[in-house]
Amino acid sequence: MDIFTEEQQRQLLIVKGLNRMTREQLAKEIGVSLPTMTKLINHSTPLIVQSNVYHSVSNWLNSHTVVATQDK
């Protein structure tokens, strides 16, 4: 088990938005189920997830780095 953090959730949502992806597209690309993706996006963090899910999301985020964002 690993901990999915608020920062990872924010990065996931930013990349999802910038690429105009649906939850379904994102889940398919990362390789997780739609219910799991829904939890990653909607549930409050930190969130305990299975190691394989954590590594899939982490690897995907590492290959989709956002250079600059502006938090308001």
WOWO-V692591 format. One record per run of one state. SS is the DSSP state (A for helix, B for strand, O for the rest). FROM is the first residue (numbers start at 1). LEN is the number of residues. If there is no record, write none. Layout:
ss=SS from=FROM len=LEN
ss=SS from=FROM len=LEN
This chain:
ss=O from=1 len=1
ss=B from=2 len=3
ss=O from=5 len=1
ss=A from=6 len=13
ss=O from=19 len=4
ss=A from=23 len=8
ss=O from=31 len=3
ss=A from=34 len=9
ss=O from=43 len=4
ss=B from=47 len=3
ss=O from=50 len=1
ss=A from=51 len=12
ss=O from=63 len=10
